[in-house]
Amino acid sequence: VTWLKNGVPLPSDDRRVQARTEGLHYTLSIREPTTTKDEGLYTIKIDNDDKESSCQVTVEDLAGTEKKKPHIIRQLQDVTVPERSSLRLECEFEGDDVEASWYLNGVKIQQNSFTTIDMKNDVAKLTIKEVYTEDGGIYKLRLRNPYGEVSTSATVYIKLHGEDTWKLSTDEMPPKFLEPISDVFVHDGQNAHFRAVISGHPAPKVTWY
């Protein structure tokens, strides 16, 4: 039996690497593995008379993959702005090859002459030059890359200027599911978690069945 890494036999003087044989069971153990040294393609080669057989497995840095997933550092914050003023929402994140999508009350926001969507230096920004009552609601930012997805939400209130007082334009916002619950699969004895994101003003009453 021969163990190889990337086609090269493993050195016998590396104390971190131990190959063991118990009957027909062959085990290779790596103590305190590191990314730079131990990533690669491992092969076990078995010679039996004139016949040869082998199998392979790839060892990757799972911790490095975790770091590549989008991770939110600074969440979106609720904000109240006067009508006809500008609105800017920002979210700081980290991750590789991240794509950002913005939503208002579940509807994807498209960039136009009044709305600017920008992402630079790991900061996603949404800017609206001049807001009106229809711009109030739940804003959601979804960050996605090949390794995973995260999201953050915030409520934007638009103030209407009256004769004596200011009034929130979201006084009447019907309940709406921004993220409905979905099916989950769990093993016997495990906890089951259900999650839903809703909008509405005043705060809707929630009942589970």
Backbone as ProteinMPNN parsed JSONL, in Angstrom:
{"seq_chain_A": "VTWLKNGVPLPSDDRRVQARTEGLHYTLSIREPTTTKDEGLYTIKIDNDDKESSCQVTVEDLAGTEKKKPHIIRQLQDVTVPERSSLRLECEFEGDDVEASWYLNGVKIQQNSFTTIDMKNDVAKLTIKEVYTEDGGIYKLRLRNPYGEVSTSATVYIKLHGEDTWKLSTDEMPPKFLEPISDVFVHDGQNAHFRAVISGHPAPKVTWY", "coords_chain_A": {"N_chain_A": [[0.848, -1.193, 0.0], [0.571, 2.176, -0.889], [0.67, 5.575, -0.125], [-0.142, 8.652, -1.638], [0.333, 12.132, -2.371], [-0.913, 14.487, -4.486], [0.208, 12.96, -6.532], [2.735, 12.329, -5.594], [4.667, 10.277, -3.471], [3.905, 10.166, 0.007], [5.988, 11.584, 2.534], [7.88, 9.622, 4.826], [8.921, 10.629, 7.126], [7.398, 12.613, 8.218], [5.925, 13.503, 11.052], [3.37, 14.358, 11.549], [1.722, 13.063, 9.854], [0.195, 9.993, 9.649], [0.058, 6.676, 8.676], [-1.982, 3.899, 8.905], [-2.667, 0.39, 9.289], [-5.19, -1.933, 9.642], [-6.057, -4.982, 9.472], [-8.059, -5.254, 6.728], [-8.446, -2.593, 6.592], [-7.402, 0.613, 5.851], [-5.898, 3.515, 6.943], [-5.304, 6.987, 6.833], [-4.021, 9.562, 8.694], [-3.96, 12.997, 9.533], [-2.432, 15.176, 11.602], [-3.324, 18.198, 13.141], [-3.916, 19.793, 10.677], [-2.92, 22.073, 8.056], [-3.703, 24.783, 5.815], [-1.948, 25.473, 3.626], [-0.08, 23.401, 3.521], [-1.446, 20.933, 3.447], [-3.612, 20.771, 1.682], [-4.887, 19.211, -1.277], [-4.712, 16.467, -3.698], [-5.257, 13.299, -2.636], [-4.086, 9.966, -2.807], [-4.543, 6.48, -2.559], [-2.715, 3.668, -3.236], [-2.803, 0.353, -4.23], [-1.037, -2.59, -4.573], [-1.252, -5.777, -5.953], [0.089, -8.656, -6.629], [0.439, -8.702, -10.006], [-1.394, -6.787, -10.399], [-2.908, -3.597, -10.031], [-4.508, -1.166, -8.028], [-6.327, 1.815, -7.244], [-7.568, 4.649, -5.378], [-8.971, 7.958, -4.956], [-9.075, 11.11, -3.2], [-10.042, 14.469, -2.619], [-8.709, 17.033, -0.669], [-9.79, 19.963, 0.759], [-9.679, 23.413, 1.809], [-11.938, 24.007, 4.048], [-12.522, 25.991, 5.886], [-11.541, 28.205, 4.577], [-13.37, 28.348, 2.496], [-15.67, 29.026, 3.915], [-15.043, 31.633, 4.638], [-15.293, 32.91, 2.255], [-17.95, 33.2, 1.801], [-20.697, 35.559, 1.65], [-20.713, 38.004, 4.185], [-22.262, 40.007, 6.526], [-21.232, 43.031, 7.836], [-22.053, 45.551, 8.685], [-25.319, 46.235, 9.275], [-28.356, 47.15, 7.452], [-30.119, 50.112, 8.432], [-33.07, 51.26, 10.104], [-34.831, 54.164, 9.023], [-36.057, 57.53, 9.007], [-37.253, 59.864, 6.773], [-37.837, 63.136, 5.368], [-40.448, 63.88, 3.009], [-39.64, 64.409, -0.422], [-36.973, 64.698, 0.029], [-33.588, 63.333, -0.117], [-32.672, 59.837, -0.083], [-30.527, 57.495, 1.386], [-29.242, 54.308, 1.664], [-27.044, 52.073, 3.271], [-24.825, 49.269, 3.407], [-22.322, 47.449, 4.901], [-20.082, 44.871, 4.038], [-18.413, 41.66, 3.654], [-16.742, 39.41, 1.418], [-16.339, 37.303, -1.519], [-16.664, 38.008, -4.981], [-19.318, 39.064, -4.883], [-22.751, 39.616, -5.507], [-25.256, 42.106, -5.531], [-28.665, 42.667, -4.7], [-31.483, 44.738, -4.554], [-34.588, 45.304, -2.829], [-37.906, 46.538, -2.564], [-40.511, 46.241, -0.455], [-40.717, 43.587, -1.302], [-40.475, 43.758, -4.067], [-38.233, 43.858, -6.732], [-35.754, 46.355, -7.035], [-34.972, 48.556, -9.618], [-32.306, 50.21, -11.276], [-32.403, 53.652, -12.153], [-32.897, 57.005, -13.491], [-33.427, 58.339, -11.135], [-32.791, 56.619, -9.125], [-29.972, 55.121, -7.733], [-27.796, 52.416, -7.735], [-25.089, 51.109, -6.118], [-21.906, 49.542, -5.594], [-19.031, 49.345, -3.886], [-15.755, 48.964, -2.607], [-16.508, 47.01, -0.721], [-18.947, 47.949, 0.229], [-22.354, 48.246, -0.071], [-24.632, 50.352, -1.682], [-27.658, 52.187, -1.818], [-29.279, 54.766, -3.402], [-31.721, 57.241, -3.521], [-32.783, 60.007, -5.218], [-34.948, 61.753, -4.721], [-37.552, 61.33, -2.561], [-40.88, 59.99, -2.209], [-44.209, 59.322, -0.93], [-44.738, 56.714, -1.827], [-42.295, 55.544, -1.72], [-41.803, 54.679, 0.808], [-41.445, 51.959, 3.136], [-40.485, 48.457, 3.468], [-37.19, 47.874, 2.967], [-34.978, 45.671, 1.414], [-31.841, 44.106, 1.237], [-30.109, 41.821, -0.664], [-27.364, 39.747, -0.626], [-25.255, 37.83, -2.588], [-23.219, 35.061, -3.584], [-21.239, 32.462, -5.245], [-20.873, 30.851, -3.019], [-22.725, 31.203, -1.025], [-25.489, 32.983, 0.611], [-26.79, 35.986, 2.011], [-28.916, 38.307, 3.792], [-30.299, 41.546, 4.579], [-32.532, 43.802, 6.194], [-34.499, 46.836, 6.357], [-36.675, 49.389, 7.625], [-38.145, 52.09, 5.972], [-39.407, 55.187, 6.637], [-41.489, 57.703, 5.386], [-41.864, 61.07, 5.875], [-44.624, 63.209, 5.89], [-45.276, 66.598, 5.3], [-47.348, 68.467, 7.206], [-49.79, 71.027, 8.117], [-49.538, 71.573, 10.86], [-48.246, 69.395, 12.055], [-45.964, 66.619, 11.599], [-46.439, 63.689, 9.73], [-46.306, 60.175, 9.573], [-45.966, 58.421, 6.572], [-46.443, 55.761, 6.455], [-48.573, 54.964, 8.018], [-50.686, 53.333, 7.423], [-50.201, 50.331, 6.338], [-50.735, 47.435, 4.731], [-50.547, 43.981, 5.913], [-47.867, 41.934, 4.707], [-46.116, 39.244, 3.226], [-42.724, 39.155, 3.024], [-40.757, 37.255, 3.024], [-41.828, 34.14, 2.878], [-42.594, 31.261, 5.016], [-40.883, 28.111, 4.673], [-40.625, 24.619, 3.664], [-38.984, 22.335, 5.885], [-36.454, 19.915, 6.612], [-35.674, 17.618, 9.034], [-33.76, 15.532, 11.274], [-34.873, 12.884, 13.435], [-35.478, 13.978, 16.683], [-34.058, 16.338, 16.413], [-34.085, 19.969, 16.489], [-36.593, 22.014, 14.946], [-36.735, 24.81, 12.857], [-38.534, 27.606, 11.826], [-38.861, 30.358, 9.638], [-39.982, 33.606, 8.893], [-40.404, 36.642, 7.095], [-42.057, 39.645, 7.472], [-44.043, 42.508, 6.559], [-45.691, 45.571, 7.466], [-47.858, 48.059, 8.857], [-49.833, 49.416, 11.369], [-47.772, 47.171, 13.435], [-48.236, 43.868, 12.367], [-50.39, 41.288, 13.742], [-49.281, 38.147, 14.634], [-49.937, 34.738, 14.085], [-49.409, 31.331, 14.715], [-50.068, 28.155, 13.254]], "CA_chain_A": [[0.0, 0.0, 0.0], [1.323, 3.426, -0.984], [-0.124, 6.8, -0.061], [0.451, 9.733, -2.419], [-0.331, 13.435, -2.384], [-0.656, 15.118, -5.785], [1.041, 12.065, -7.332], [4.048, 12.124, -4.975], [4.538, 9.508, -2.223], [4.012, 10.947, 1.237], [7.239, 11.304, 3.25], [7.725, 8.793, 6.023], [9.484, 11.314, 8.289], [6.471, 13.643, 8.696], [5.254, 12.944, 12.221], [1.958, 14.747, 11.571], [0.99, 12.164, 8.957], [0.324, 8.61, 10.088], [-0.675, 5.667, 7.91], [-2.197, 2.707, 9.721], [-3.335, -0.744, 8.654], [-5.856, -2.848, 10.562], [-6.721, -5.952, 8.605], [-8.283, -4.695, 5.395], [-8.764, -1.177, 6.749], [-6.22, 1.463, 5.717], [-6.249, 4.849, 7.428], [-4.29, 8.042, 6.811], [-4.411, 10.624, 9.629], [-3.128, 14.204, 9.514], [-2.616, 15.886, 12.858], [-3.254, 19.661, 13.035], [-3.703, 20.143, 9.269], [-2.855, 23.48, 7.661], [-4.184, 24.983, 4.45], [-0.902, 25.495, 2.61], [0.646, 22.134, 3.444], [-2.22, 19.698, 3.387], [-4.596, 20.72, 0.598], [-4.424, 18.499, -2.454], [-5.337, 15.215, -4.117], [-4.639, 12.159, -1.955], [-4.328, 8.698, -3.5], [-4.043, 5.24, -1.967], [-2.437, 2.732, -4.327], [-2.658, -1.012, -3.719], [-0.46, -3.539, -5.528], [-1.54, -7.184, -5.64], [0.754, -9.399, -7.701], [0.657, -7.84, -11.167], [-2.534, -5.887, -10.531], [-2.796, -2.362, -9.242], [-5.777, -0.456, -7.851], [-6.147, 3.057, -6.484], [-8.708, 5.553, -5.244], [-8.5, 9.304, -4.671], [-9.955, 12.048, -2.514], [-9.497, 15.826, -2.596], [-8.809, 17.734, 0.611], [-9.868, 21.396, 0.536], [-9.753, 24.263, 3.002], [-13.332, 24.366, 4.282], [-12.563, 27.281, 6.581], [-11.381, 29.248, 3.568], [-14.631, 28.476, 1.782], [-16.585, 29.774, 4.768], [-14.691, 33.043, 4.611], [-15.673, 33.483, 0.977], [-19.379, 33.485, 1.8], [-21.013, 36.935, 2.067], [-20.899, 38.214, 5.623], [-22.64, 41.4, 6.755], [-20.53, 43.676, 8.944], [-22.919, 46.641, 9.166], [-26.666, 46.001, 8.759], [-29.193, 48.302, 7.113], [-30.737, 50.734, 9.601], [-34.329, 51.972, 9.897], [-34.607, 55.598, 8.877], [-37.206, 58.377, 8.692], [-36.791, 60.998, 5.964], [-38.936, 63.974, 4.876], [-40.805, 63.768, 1.599], [-38.895, 65.22, -1.383], [-35.542, 64.705, 0.342], [-32.889, 62.165, -0.654], [-32.555, 58.662, 0.781], [-29.365, 56.652, 1.109], [-29.087, 53.13, 2.516], [-25.721, 51.479, 3.112], [-24.525, 48.026, 4.115], [-20.925, 47.027, 4.766], [-20.016, 43.412, 4.008], [-17.193, 41.058, 3.128], [-17.023, 38.235, 0.604], [-15.75, 37.312, -2.853], [-17.576, 37.95, -6.139], [-20.668, 39.244, -4.339], [-23.746, 40.362, -6.271], [-26.24, 42.729, -4.639], [-30.002, 42.941, -5.227], [-32.285, 45.535, -3.622], [-36.026, 45.103, -2.965], [-38.815, 47.365, -1.77], [-41.747, 45.491, -0.218], [-40.689, 42.356, -2.07], [-40.321, 44.017, -5.499], [-36.848, 44.206, -7.022], [-35.533, 47.75, -7.418], [-34.149, 48.738, -10.806], [-31.632, 51.505, -11.33], [-32.902, 54.592, -13.149], [-32.34, 58.35, -13.342], [-33.633, 58.802, -9.764], [-32.302, 55.596, -8.193], [-28.616, 54.662, -8.027], [-27.324, 51.235, -7.009], [-23.628, 51.134, -6.209], [-21.193, 48.636, -4.704], [-17.616, 49.666, -3.999], [-14.995, 48.803, -1.363], [-17.297, 46.171, 0.198], [-20.099, 48.692, 0.74], [-23.468, 48.318, -1.013], [-25.375, 51.587, -1.445], [-28.853, 52.513, -2.594], [-29.552, 56.195, -3.267], [-32.871, 57.782, -4.247], [-32.581, 61.455, -5.189], [-36.101, 62.463, -4.157], [-38.497, 60.296, -2.152], [-42.289, 60.323, -2.014], [-44.874, 58.366, -0.034], [-44.638, 55.345, -2.333], [-40.95, 55.028, -1.454], [-41.741, 54.149, 2.168], [-41.705, 50.53, 3.259], [-39.402, 47.575, 3.887], [-36.117, 47.711, 1.988], [-34.181, 44.473, 1.668], [-30.64, 43.909, 0.429], [-29.694, 40.419, -0.729], [-25.991, 39.574, -1.085], [-25.135, 36.438, -3.014], [-22.101, 34.626, -4.415], [-21.343, 31.01, -5.416], [-20.66, 30.121, -1.773], [-23.815, 31.391, -0.075], [-26.351, 34.161, 0.478], [-27.262, 36.62, 3.239], [-29.764, 39.461, 3.514], [-30.568, 42.47, 5.666], [-33.715, 44.608, 5.893], [-34.73, 48.036, 7.167], [-37.913, 50.102, 7.322], [-37.993, 53.505, 5.632], [-40.616, 55.978, 6.847], [-41.484, 58.988, 4.689], [-42.65, 62.054, 6.615], [-45.393, 64.175, 5.111], [-45.314, 67.867, 6.02], [-48.69, 69.035, 7.319], [-49.84, 72.41, 8.584], [-49.07, 71.681, 12.239], [-47.433, 68.265, 12.49], [-45.446, 65.693, 10.601], [-47.159, 62.423, 9.788], [-45.65, 59.086, 8.871], [-46.76, 57.957, 5.437], [-46.687, 54.32, 6.578], [-49.572, 54.722, 9.051], [-51.521, 52.216, 6.988], [-49.499, 49.448, 5.415], [-51.314, 46.111, 4.963], [-49.561, 42.911, 6.118], [-47.358, 41.318, 3.489], [-44.979, 38.356, 3.421], [-41.542, 39.409, 2.214], [-40.138, 35.928, 2.927], [-42.726, 33.164, 3.512], [-41.946, 30.08, 5.578], [-40.665, 27.047, 3.696], [-40.486, 23.287, 4.234], [-37.685, 21.983, 6.454], [-36.253, 18.489, 6.843], [-34.815, 17.419, 10.202], [-33.695, 14.173, 11.802], [-35.625, 12.645, 14.663], [-34.832, 14.526, 17.868], [-33.481, 17.652, 16.15], [-34.988, 21.115, 16.521], [-37.07, 22.547, 13.668], [-36.829, 26.262, 12.896], [-39.257, 28.217, 10.725], [-38.568, 31.789, 9.607], [-40.748, 34.406, 7.942], [-40.203, 38.09, 7.182], [-43.299, 40.301, 7.099], [-44.099, 43.963, 6.67], [-47.011, 46.086, 7.799], [-47.908, 49.11, 9.887], [-49.118, 49.006, 12.586], [-47.178, 45.836, 13.405], [-49.271, 42.837, 12.249], [-50.486, 40.231, 14.745], [-48.822, 36.896, 14.027], [-50.465, 33.52, 14.696], [-48.889, 30.096, 14.129], [-51.002, 27.027, 13.282]], "C_chain_A": [[0.882, 1.24, 0.0], [0.346, 4.595, -0.948], [0.61, 7.903, -0.818], [-0.362, 11.014, -2.243], [0.083, 14.159, -3.657], [0.332, 14.296, -6.612], [2.396, 11.752, -6.754], [3.863, 11.333, -3.684], [4.728, 10.39, -0.998], [5.292, 10.588, 1.977], [6.979, 10.527, 4.538], [8.221, 9.488, 7.281], [8.591, 12.442, 8.807], [5.649, 13.056, 9.845], [3.776, 13.317, 12.295], [1.102, 13.764, 10.786], [1.263, 10.72, 9.371], [-0.564, 7.709, 9.239], [-0.773, 4.401, 8.75], [-2.947, 1.642, 8.927], [-3.901, -1.646, 9.732], [-6.664, -3.835, 9.73], [-6.824, -5.406, 7.19], [-8.642, -3.217, 5.446], [-7.476, -0.364, 6.736], [-6.624, 2.899, 6.036], [-5.051, 5.775, 7.318], [-4.787, 9.186, 7.685], [-3.422, 11.777, 9.528], [-3.435, 14.992, 10.771], [-2.382, 17.382, 12.65], [-2.99, 20.099, 11.59], [-3.685, 21.644, 9.049], [-3.229, 23.596, 6.196], [-3.081, 24.807, 3.428], [-0.229, 24.143, 2.443], [-0.221, 20.965, 3.015], [-3.343, 19.676, 2.358], [-4.027, 19.919, -0.569], [-5.196, 17.224, -2.717], [-4.572, 14.044, -3.497], [-5.061, 10.862, -2.647], [-3.776, 7.548, -2.665], [-3.918, 4.221, -3.099], [-2.135, 1.361, -3.721], [-2.139, -1.906, -4.837], [-0.739, -4.959, -5.055], [-1.061, -8.031, -6.805], [1.014, -8.445, -8.865], [-0.464, -6.83, -11.351], [-2.367, -4.692, -9.6], [-4.155, -1.675, -9.194], [-5.529, 0.791, -7.015], [-7.475, 3.794, -6.374], [-8.194, 6.886, -4.721], [-9.552, 10.106, -3.921], [-9.265, 13.405, -2.486], [-9.748, 16.456, -1.237], [-8.752, 19.227, 0.335], [-9.962, 22.122, 1.861], [-11.189, 24.714, 3.198], [-13.448, 25.699, 4.991], [-12.406, 28.416, 5.6], [-12.65, 29.453, 2.774], [-15.644, 29.26, 2.591], [-16.314, 31.265, 4.679], [-15.128, 33.715, 3.313], [-17.166, 33.795, 0.908], [-19.619, 34.944, 2.171], [-21.259, 37.0, 3.565], [-21.16, 39.693, 5.857], [-21.93, 41.921, 7.995], [-21.396, 44.773, 9.548], [-24.276, 46.515, 8.487], [-27.302, 47.305, 8.271], [-29.885, 48.812, 8.366], [-32.06, 51.393, 9.224], [-34.058, 53.474, 9.851], [-35.923, 56.295, 8.559], [-36.701, 59.61, 7.956], [-37.996, 61.817, 5.504], [-39.199, 63.721, 3.394], [-40.04, 64.794, 0.784], [-37.414, 65.37, -1.025], [-34.904, 63.439, -0.229], [-32.802, 61.055, 0.394], [-31.305, 57.893, 0.382], [-29.292, 55.538, 2.147], [-27.741, 52.485, 2.214], [-25.595, 50.206, 3.937], [-23.074, 47.658, 3.844], [-20.851, 45.512, 4.9], [-18.615, 42.961, 3.624], [-17.561, 39.775, 2.403], [-16.428, 38.403, -0.776], [-16.836, 37.217, -3.917], [-19.037, 38.089, -5.725], [-21.524, 40.068, -5.293], [-24.82, 40.868, -5.32], [-27.554, 42.962, -5.375], [-30.8, 43.665, -4.151], [-33.765, 45.321, -3.905], [-36.766, 46.096, -2.076], [-40.145, 46.64, -1.669], [-41.847, 44.266, -1.122], [-40.5, 42.521, -3.558], [-38.891, 44.485, -5.766], [-36.737, 45.632, -7.545], [-34.589, 47.794, -8.614], [-33.514, 50.132, -10.787], [-32.222, 52.365, -12.439], [-32.317, 55.968, -12.87], [-32.489, 58.892, -11.924], [-33.025, 57.854, -8.719], [-30.941, 55.085, -8.642], [-28.258, 53.487, -7.127], [-25.825, 51.128, -7.215], [-23.036, 50.133, -5.226], [-19.7, 48.839, -4.924], [-16.963, 49.53, -2.626], [-15.803, 48.068, -0.29], [-18.406, 46.94, 0.901], [-21.147, 48.75, -0.366], [-24.326, 49.528, -0.666], [-26.591, 51.666, -2.364], [-29.18, 53.974, -2.336], [-30.75, 56.568, -4.127], [-32.82, 59.297, -4.1], [-33.704, 62.189, -4.479], [-37.187, 61.445, -3.836], [-39.9, 60.873, -1.978], [-42.92, 59.213, -1.176], [-44.721, 56.921, -0.507], [-43.252, 54.738, -2.111], [-40.788, 54.521, -0.023], [-42.033, 52.663, 2.191], [-40.482, 49.772, 3.733], [-38.408, 47.418, 2.739], [-35.27, 46.504, 2.384], [-33.006, 44.427, 0.705], [-30.248, 42.443, 0.502], [-28.299, 40.358, -1.345], [-25.765, 38.102, -1.386], [-23.832, 36.238, -3.784], [-22.164, 33.104, -4.526], [-21.273, 30.218, -4.121], [-21.81, 30.274, -0.778], [-24.551, 32.699, -0.292], [-26.744, 34.667, 1.858], [-28.129, 37.811, 2.848], [-29.923, 40.297, 4.77], [-31.713, 43.375, 5.242], [-33.797, 45.809, 6.822], [-36.03, 48.683, 6.713], [-37.608, 51.574, 7.072], [-39.35, 54.182, 5.784], [-40.456, 57.313, 6.13], [-42.399, 59.944, 5.442], [-43.325, 63.023, 5.652], [-45.527, 65.449, 5.926], [-46.739, 68.415, 6.011], [-48.638, 70.465, 7.822], [-49.239, 72.549, 9.977], [-48.088, 70.575, 12.631], [-46.88, 67.518, 11.295], [-46.137, 64.353, 10.789], [-46.39, 61.353, 9.012], [-46.546, 58.565, 7.763], [-47.1, 56.481, 5.545], [-47.69, 54.008, 7.672], [-50.454, 53.535, 8.699], [-50.774, 51.425, 5.924], [-49.999, 48.031, 5.664], [-50.231, 45.053, 5.153], [-49.158, 42.273, 4.791], [-46.167, 40.434, 3.834], [-43.86, 38.755, 2.461], [-40.755, 38.118, 2.007], [-41.062, 34.929, 3.621], [-41.941, 32.002, 4.101], [-41.831, 29.015, 4.493], [-40.512, 25.717, 4.42], [-39.079, 23.088, 4.793], [-37.64, 20.48, 6.686], [-35.266, 18.331, 7.995], [-34.825, 15.949, 10.594], [-34.489, 14.084, 13.104], [-34.839, 13.155, 15.87], [-34.202, 15.887, 17.671], [-34.546, 18.742, 16.256], [-35.369, 21.536, 15.11], [-37.26, 24.053, 13.811], [-37.55, 26.76, 11.643], [-39.057, 29.729, 10.794], [-39.431, 32.454, 8.541], [-40.429, 35.873, 8.176], [-41.471, 38.756, 6.665], [-43.139, 41.806, 7.196], [-45.531, 44.37, 6.988], [-46.933, 47.133, 8.884], [-49.365, 49.496, 10.13], [-48.622, 47.561, 12.487], [-48.263, 44.767, 13.359], [-49.235, 41.861, 13.422], [-50.182, 38.909, 14.063], [-49.371, 35.712, 14.805], [-49.904, 32.319, 13.955], [-49.918, 28.982, 14.284], [-50.233, 25.746, 12.984]], "O_chain_A": [[1.822, 1.346, 0.788], [-0.667, 4.602, -1.646], [1.82, 8.074, -0.669], [-1.569, 10.982, -2.001], [1.265, 14.414, -3.886], [1.184, 14.85, -7.306], [3.152, 10.984, -7.35], [2.996, 11.672, -2.878], [5.604, 11.254, -0.972], [5.653, 9.413, 2.046], [5.99, 10.753, 5.236], [7.979, 9.006, 8.388], [8.977, 13.156, 9.733], [4.781, 12.212, 9.626], [3.009, 12.676, 13.014], [-0.1, 13.646, 11.025], [2.412, 10.286, 9.436], [-1.765, 7.942, 9.099], [0.234, 3.894, 9.246], [-3.739, 1.939, 8.033], [-3.179, -2.076, 10.632], [-7.798, -3.563, 9.337], [-5.817, -5.131, 6.539], [-9.092, -2.652, 4.45], [-6.564, -0.626, 7.52], [-7.577, 3.428, 5.464], [-3.928, 5.404, 7.66], [-5.867, 9.723, 7.44], [-2.211, 11.571, 9.447], [-4.568, 15.424, 10.981], [-1.379, 17.788, 12.063], [-1.957, 20.707, 11.308], [-4.348, 22.396, 9.763], [-3.094, 22.643, 5.429], [-3.252, 24.069, 2.457], [0.153, 23.778, 1.331], [0.243, 20.091, 2.284], [-3.976, 18.635, 2.181], [-2.822, 19.949, -0.818], [-6.194, 16.932, -2.059], [-3.398, 13.826, -3.794], [-6.22, 10.682, -3.02], [-2.672, 7.636, -2.128], [-4.878, 3.947, -3.819], [-1.314, 1.237, -2.812], [-2.729, -1.972, -5.916], [-0.492, -5.298, -3.897], [-1.723, -8.115, -7.84], [1.747, -7.47, -8.705], [-0.489, -6.099, -12.341], [-1.764, -4.785, -8.531], [-4.864, -1.611, -10.198], [-4.627, 0.817, -6.178], [-8.385, 3.585, -7.176], [-7.123, 6.953, -4.119], [-10.748, 9.825, -3.995], [-8.044, 13.482, -2.346], [-10.864, 16.418, -0.718], [-7.786, 19.715, -0.252], [-10.278, 21.533, 2.895], [-11.62, 25.693, 2.589], [-14.378, 26.462, 4.726], [-13.038, 29.463, 5.741], [-12.986, 30.58, 2.411], [-16.396, 30.065, 2.04], [-17.245, 32.071, 4.647], [-15.312, 34.931, 3.266], [-17.6, 34.568, 0.054], [-18.837, 35.521, 2.926], [-21.937, 36.143, 4.133], [-20.372, 40.54, 5.437], [-22.017, 41.327, 9.07], [-21.47, 44.914, 10.769], [-24.382, 46.668, 7.271], [-26.863, 48.401, 8.617], [-30.203, 48.032, 9.263], [-32.173, 52.009, 8.165], [-33.179, 53.985, 10.545], [-36.801, 55.717, 7.918], [-35.826, 60.32, 8.452], [-39.067, 61.256, 5.274], [-38.29, 63.392, 2.632], [-39.814, 65.915, 1.239], [-36.684, 66.092, -1.703], [-35.6, 62.575, -0.762], [-32.854, 61.31, 1.597], [-31.051, 57.665, -0.801], [-29.281, 55.792, 3.352], [-27.345, 52.362, 1.055], [-26.177, 50.081, 5.014], [-22.651, 47.568, 2.691], [-21.487, 44.933, 5.781], [-17.747, 43.775, 3.31], [-18.56, 39.131, 2.724], [-16.055, 39.509, -1.168], [-17.795, 36.457, -3.783], [-19.89, 37.319, -6.168], [-21.08, 41.088, -5.82], [-25.246, 40.152, -4.414], [-27.563, 43.397, -6.527], [-30.799, 43.265, -2.987], [-34.167, 45.174, -5.059], [-36.31, 46.443, -0.986], [-40.829, 46.444, -2.673], [-42.917, 43.946, -1.64], [-40.374, 41.522, -4.266], [-38.397, 45.399, -5.105], [-37.525, 46.061, -8.387], [-33.541, 47.149, -8.617], [-34.124, 51.101, -10.335], [-32.508, 51.874, -13.53], [-31.359, 56.097, -12.108], [-31.762, 59.807, -11.539], [-32.781, 58.246, -7.577], [-30.773, 54.666, -9.787], [-28.4, 53.56, -5.906], [-25.347, 51.063, -8.347], [-23.594, 49.901, -4.154], [-19.169, 48.548, -5.997], [-17.537, 49.927, -1.612], [-15.792, 48.443, 0.882], [-18.766, 46.623, 2.035], [-20.876, 49.24, -1.462], [-24.705, 49.719, 0.489], [-26.546, 51.263, -3.526], [-29.341, 54.382, -1.186], [-30.793, 56.253, -5.316], [-32.815, 59.814, -2.982], [-33.459, 63.132, -3.727], [-37.69, 60.77, -4.735], [-40.087, 62.046, -1.653], [-42.237, 58.275, -0.763], [-44.59, 56.009, 0.31], [-43.068, 53.536, -2.299], [-39.735, 53.985, 0.322], [-42.787, 52.162, 1.356], [-39.563, 50.346, 4.317], [-38.745, 46.896, 1.677], [-34.897, 46.345, 3.546], [-33.157, 44.677, -0.49], [-30.074, 41.888, 1.587], [-28.078, 40.854, -2.45], [-26.044, 37.235, -0.558], [-23.393, 37.113, -4.531], [-23.068, 32.498, -3.95], [-21.583, 29.027, -4.116], [-21.862, 29.547, 0.213], [-24.283, 33.43, -1.246], [-27.001, 33.877, 2.767], [-28.081, 38.272, 1.708], [-29.71, 39.817, 5.883], [-31.853, 43.685, 4.058], [-33.243, 45.805, 7.921], [-36.435, 48.543, 5.559], [-36.907, 52.219, 7.852], [-40.323, 53.794, 5.137], [-39.424, 57.972, 6.247], [-43.581, 59.656, 5.625], [-42.704, 63.573, 4.743], [-45.854, 65.396, 7.112], [-47.273, 68.778, 4.963], [-47.56, 71.049, 7.938], [-48.522, 73.509, 10.258], [-47.197, 70.798, 13.451], [-47.266, 67.748, 10.149], [-46.388, 63.941, 11.922], [-45.885, 61.612, 7.919], [-47.73, 58.3, 7.976], [-47.955, 55.991, 4.808], [-47.676, 52.903, 8.215], [-50.917, 52.815, 9.584], [-50.73, 51.814, 4.757], [-49.712, 47.468, 6.72], [-49.127, 45.192, 4.626], [-49.973, 42.095, 3.886], [-45.312, 40.816, 4.632], [-44.025, 38.7, 1.242], [-40.16, 37.908, 0.951], [-41.077, 34.877, 4.851], [-40.784, 31.774, 3.748], [-42.585, 29.018, 3.52], [-40.298, 25.68, 5.632], [-38.105, 23.605, 4.246], [-38.67, 19.851, 6.928], [-34.151, 18.849, 7.938], [-35.767, 15.216, 10.292], [-34.736, 15.087, 13.774], [-33.673, 12.804, 16.053], [-33.84, 16.541, 18.648], [-35.742, 18.479, 16.132], [-34.563, 21.428, 14.186], [-37.874, 24.517, 14.772], [-37.204, 26.37, 10.528], [-39.08, 30.313, 11.877], [-39.591, 31.936, 7.436], [-40.211, 36.298, 9.311], [-41.916, 38.472, 5.552], [-42.216, 42.31, 7.836], [-46.465, 43.592, 6.796], [-46.041, 47.097, 9.733], [-50.065, 49.867, 9.188], [-49.001, 46.823, 11.578], [-49.136, 44.752, 14.227], [-48.184, 41.635, 14.021], [-50.766, 38.591, 13.027], [-49.288, 35.675, 16.033], [-49.916, 32.278, 12.725], [-50.568, 28.875, 15.324], [-50.822, 24.665, 12.956]]}, "name": "protein", "num_of_chains": 1, "seq": "VTWLKNGVPLPSDDRRVQARTEGLHYTLSIREPTTTKDEGLYTIKIDNDDKESSCQVTVEDLAGTEKKKPHIIRQLQDVTVPERSSLRLECEFEGDDVEASWYLNGVKIQQNSFTTIDMKNDVAKLTIKEVYTEDGGIYKLRLRNPYGEVSTSATVYIKLHGEDTWKLSTDEMPPKFLEPISDVFVHDGQNAHFRAVISGHPAPKVTWY"}
